[in-house]
């Protein structure tokens, strides 16, 4: 793969030309290993928030039923 300077990639209007002929494997992106812990932390925090939300709804409905007095 030959190195191309930034000036070679510009067209006459100054916009960057895209080269769709060069192929690179999808999994070989730089910094992929660094993003994995952040995804894991985000998933764990999302599940934790979902659990807290479910607990809050359950406790809210339980206290709501206790506050209603049935007179019969």
C-alpha distances in whole Angstrom, upper triangle without the diagonal:
4,7,9,13,15,17,15,15,19,21,24,26,24,22,19,17,15,12,14,12,9,10,11,14,17,18,15,16,17,20,22,24,26,27,28,32,32,32,34,37,37,38,40,42,42,44,46,47,47,50,52,52,54,56,57,58,60,62,62,64,66,67,68,70,72,73,74,78,79,83,85
4,6,10,13,14,12,13,16,19,22,24,22,21,17,16,15,13,15,13,11,13,14,17,20,21,18,18,19,22,24,26,27,29,31,34,34,34,37,39,39,40,43,44,44,46,48,49,50,52,54,54,56,58,59,60,62,64,64,66,68,69,70,72,74,75,76,80,81,85,87
4,7,10,12,10,11,14,17,20,22,19,19,15,15,14,13,16,15,12,15,15,18,20,21,18,18,17,21,23,26,26,27,30,33,33,33,36,37,37,39,42,42,43,45,47,47,49,51,52,53,55,57,58,59,61,63,63,65,67,68,69,71,73,73,75,79,80,84,86
4,7,8,6,7,11,13,16,18,16,15,12,11,12,11,14,14,12,15,16,20,21,23,20,19,19,22,24,27,28,28,31,34,33,34,37,38,38,40,42,43,43,46,48,48,49,52,53,53,55,57,58,59,61,63,63,65,67,68,68,71,73,73,75,78,80,84,86
4,5,5,7,9,13,15,17,14,14,11,12,13,13,17,17,16,19,19,22,23,25,22,21,20,23,25,28,28,29,32,34,34,34,38,39,38,40,43,43,43,46,48,48,49,52,53,53,55,57,58,59,61,63,63,65,67,68,68,71,73,73,75,78,80,84,86
4,5,5,7,10,13,14,10,10,8,10,12,13,16,18,16,19,19,23,23,25,23,21,20,23,25,28,28,28,31,34,32,33,37,37,37,39,42,41,42,45,46,46,47,50,51,51,53,56,56,56,59,61,61,62,65,66,66,69,71,71,72,76,78,81,83
4,5,5,9,10,12,9,10,9,10,13,14,18,19,18,21,22,26,26,29,26,24,24,26,29,32,31,32,35,37,36,37,40,41,40,42,45,45,45,48,50,49,50,54,54,54,56,59,59,60,62,64,64,65,68,69,69,72,74,73,75,79,81,84,86
4,6,8,10,13,10,11,9,9,11,12,15,16,16,19,20,24,25,27,25,23,24,27,29,32,32,32,35,38,37,37,40,42,41,43,46,46,45,48,50,50,51,54,55,55,57,59,60,60,63,65,64,66,69,70,70,72,74,74,76,80,81,85,87
4,7,10,11,9,8,5,5,8,9,13,14,14,17,18,22,22,25,23,21,21,24,26,30,29,29,32,35,34,34,38,39,38,40,43,43,42,45,47,47,48,51,52,51,54,56,56,57,60,61,61,63,65,66,66,69,71,71,72,76,78,81,83
4,7,8,5,5,5,6,9,11,15,17,17,20,21,25,25,28,26,24,24,27,29,32,32,31,34,37,36,36,39,40,39,41,44,44,43,46,48,48,49,52,53,52,54,57,57,57,60,62,61,63,66,67,66,69,71,71,72,76,78,81,83
4,6,5,6,6,6,10,12,15,17,18,22,23,27,27,30,28,27,27,30,31,35,35,34,37,40,38,38,42,43,41,43,46,46,45,48,50,50,50,54,54,54,56,59,58,59,62,64,63,64,67,68,68,70,73,73,74,77,79,82,84
4,6,8,10,10,14,16,19,21,22,25,27,31,31,34,32,30,31,33,35,38,38,37,41,43,41,41,45,46,44,46,49,49,48,51,53,52,53,57,57,56,59,61,61,61,64,66,65,67,70,70,70,73,75,75,76,79,81,84,86
4,6,9,10,14,17,20,22,23,26,28,31,31,33,32,30,30,33,34,38,37,36,39,42,40,40,44,44,42,44,48,47,46,49,51,50,51,54,55,54,56,59,58,59,62,63,62,64,67,68,67,70,72,72,73,76,78,81,83
4,7,9,13,16,19,21,21,24,26,29,29,31,29,27,27,29,31,35,34,33,37,39,37,37,41,41,40,42,45,44,44,47,49,48,49,52,53,52,54,57,56,57,60,62,61,62,65,66,66,68,71,70,71,75,77,80,82
4,6,9,13,16,18,19,22,23,26,25,28,27,24,25,27,28,32,31,30,34,36,34,34,38,39,37,39,42,41,41,44,46,45,46,49,50,49,51,54,53,54,57,59,58,59,62,63,63,65,68,67,69,72,74,77,79
4,6,10,13,15,15,18,19,22,22,25,23,21,21,24,25,29,28,28,31,34,32,32,36,36,35,37,40,40,39,42,44,43,44,48,48,48,50,53,52,53,56,57,57,59,61,62,62,65,67,67,68,72,73,77,79
4,7,10,12,13,16,17,21,21,24,22,21,22,25,26,29,29,29,31,34,33,33,36,38,36,38,41,41,40,43,45,44,45,48,49,49,51,54,54,54,57,59,58,60,62,64,63,66,68,68,69,73,74,78,80
4,6,9,10,12,14,17,17,20,19,18,19,22,23,27,27,26,29,32,31,30,33,35,33,35,38,38,37,40,43,42,43,46,47,46,48,51,51,52,54,56,56,57,60,61,61,63,66,66,67,71,72,76,77
4,6,6,9,12,15,16,19,18,17,19,22,23,26,27,27,29,32,31,31,34,36,34,36,39,40,39,41,44,43,44,47,48,48,50,52,53,53,56,58,58,59,62,63,63,65,67,68,69,73,74,77,79
4,6,8,10,13,14,17,17,16,19,22,22,26,27,26,28,31,31,29,33,35,33,34,38,38,37,39,42,42,42,45,47,46,48,51,51,51,54,56,56,57,60,61,61,63,66,66,67,71,72,75,77
4,6,10,13,15,18,17,17,20,23,23,27,28,28,29,33,33,31,34,37,36,36,40,41,40,42,45,45,45,48,49,49,50,53,54,54,56,59,59,60,62,64,64,66,68,69,70,74,75,78,80
4,7,10,12,15,14,14,17,20,20,24,25,25,27,30,30,29,32,34,34,34,38,39,38,40,43,43,43,46,48,48,49,52,53,53,55,57,58,59,61,63,63,65,67,68,69,73,74,78,79
4,7,9,12,11,12,15,19,18,21,23,23,24,28,28,27,29,32,31,32,35,36,36,37,40,41,41,43,45,45,47,49,50,51,53,55,55,57,59,61,61,63,65,66,67,71,72,75,77
4,6,9,7,9,12,15,15,17,20,20,21,24,25,24,26,29,28,29,32,33,33,35,37,38,38,41,43,43,44,47,48,48,50,53,53,54,57,58,59,60,63,64,65,68,70,73,75
4,6,6,8,11,14,13,16,18,18,18,22,23,22,24,27,26,26,29,31,31,32,35,36,36,38,40,41,42,44,46,46,48,50,51,52,54,56,56,58,60,61,63,66,67,71,72
4,6,7,10,13,11,14,16,15,16,19,20,18,21,23,23,23,26,28,27,29,31,32,32,35,37,37,38,41,42,42,44,47,47,48,50,52,53,54,57,58,59,62,64,67,69
4,6,9,11,8,10,13,13,13,17,18,16,18,21,21,21,24,26,26,27,30,31,31,33,35,36,37,39,41,41,43,45,46,47,49,51,52,53,55,57,58,62,63,67,68
4,6,9,8,10,13,13,14,18,18,18,20,23,23,23,26,28,28,29,32,33,33,36,38,38,39,42,43,44,46,48,49,50,52,54,54,56,58,59,61,64,66,69,71
4,6,6,9,11,11,13,16,16,16,19,21,21,22,24,26,26,28,30,31,32,34,36,36,38,40,41,42,44,46,47,48,50,52,52,54,56,57,59,62,64,68,70
4,6,8,9,10,12,15,16,16,19,20,21,22,25,26,26,28,30,31,32,35,36,37,39,40,41,43,45,46,47,49,51,52,53,55,57,58,60,63,65,68,70
4,5,5,7,9,12,12,13,15,17,18,19,21,22,23,25,27,28,29,31,33,34,36,37,38,40,42,43,44,46,48,49,50,52,54,55,57,60,62,66,68
4,5,5,7,10,11,11,13,15,16,17,19,21,21,23,25,26,27,29,31,32,33,35,36,38,39,41,42,44,46,47,48,50,52,53,55,58,60,63,65
4,6,6,8,10,11,12,14,15,16,18,20,21,22,24,25,27,28,30,31,33,34,36,37,39,40,42,43,45,46,48,50,51,52,54,58,59,63,65
4,6,7,8,10,11,12,14,16,17,18,20,22,23,24,26,27,29,30,32,33,34,36,38,39,40,42,44,45,46,48,50,51,53,56,58,62,64
4,6,5,6,9,10,11,13,15,16,17,19,20,21,23,25,26,27,29,31,32,33,35,36,37,39,41,42,43,45,47,48,50,53,55,59,61
4,5,5,6,9,10,11,12,14,15,17,18,20,21,23,25,26,27,29,30,32,33,35,36,38,39,41,42,44,45,47,49,52,54,57,59
4,5,5,6,9,10,11,12,14,15,16,18,20,21,22,24,26,27,28,30,32,33,34,36,38,39,40,42,44,45,47,50,52,56,58
4,5,5,6,9,10,10,12,14,15,16,18,20,21,22,24,26,27,28,30,31,32,35,36,37,38,41,42,43,45,48,50,54,56
4,5,5,6,9,10,10,12,14,15,16,18,20,21,23,24,26,27,29,30,31,33,35,36,37,39,41,42,44,47,49,53,55
4,5,5,6,9,10,11,12,14,15,17,18,20,21,23,24,26,27,29,30,32,33,35,36,38,39,41,43,46,48,51,53
4,5,5,6,9,10,10,12,14,15,16,18,20,21,22,24,26,27,28,30,32,33,34,36,38,39,41,44,46,50,52
4,5,5,6,9,10,10,12,14,15,16,18,20,21,23,24,26,27,29,30,31,33,35,36,37,39,43,45,48,50
4,5,5,6,9,10,11,12,14,15,17,18,20,21,23,24,26,27,29,30,31,33,35,36,38,41,43,47,49
4,5,5,6,9,10,11,12,14,15,17,18,20,21,23,24,26,27,29,30,32,33,35,37,40,42,45,47
4,5,5,6,9,10,10,12,14,15,16,18,20,21,22,24,26,27,28,30,32,33,35,38,40,44,46
4,5,5,6,9,10,11,12,14,15,17,19,20,21,23,24,26,27,29,31,32,33,37,39,42,44
4,5,5,6,9,10,11,12,14,15,17,18,20,21,23,24,26,27,29,30,32,35,37,41,43
4,5,5,6,9,10,11,12,14,15,16,18,20,21,23,24,26,27,28,31,34,36,40,42
4,5,5,6,9,10,10,12,14,15,16,18,20,21,22,24,26,27,29,32,34,38,40
4,5,5,6,9,10,11,12,14,15,17,18,20,21,23,25,26,27,31,32,36,38
4,5,5,6,9,10,11,12,14,16,17,18,20,21,23,24,26,29,31,35,37
4,5,5,6,9,10,10,12,14,15,16,18,20,21,22,25,28,30,34,36
4,5,5,6,9,10,10,12,14,15,16,18,20,21,23,26,28,32,34
4,5,5,6,9,10,11,12,14,15,17,19,20,22,25,26,30,32
4,5,5,6,8,10,11,12,14,15,17,18,20,23,25,29,31
4,6,5,6,9,10,11,12,14,15,16,19,22,24,28,30
4,6,5,6,9,10,10,12,14,15,17,20,22,26,28
4,5,5,6,9,10,11,13,14,16,19,20,24,26
4,5,5,6,8,10,11,12,15,18,20,23,26
4,5,5,6,9,10,11,13,16,18,22,24
4,6,5,6,9,10,11,14,16,20,22
4,5,5,6,9,10,13,15,18,21
4,5,5,6,9,12,14,18,20
4,5,5,7,10,12,16,19
4,5,5,8,10,14,16
4,6,7,10,13,16
4,6,10,13,16
4,6,10,13
4,6,10
4,6
4
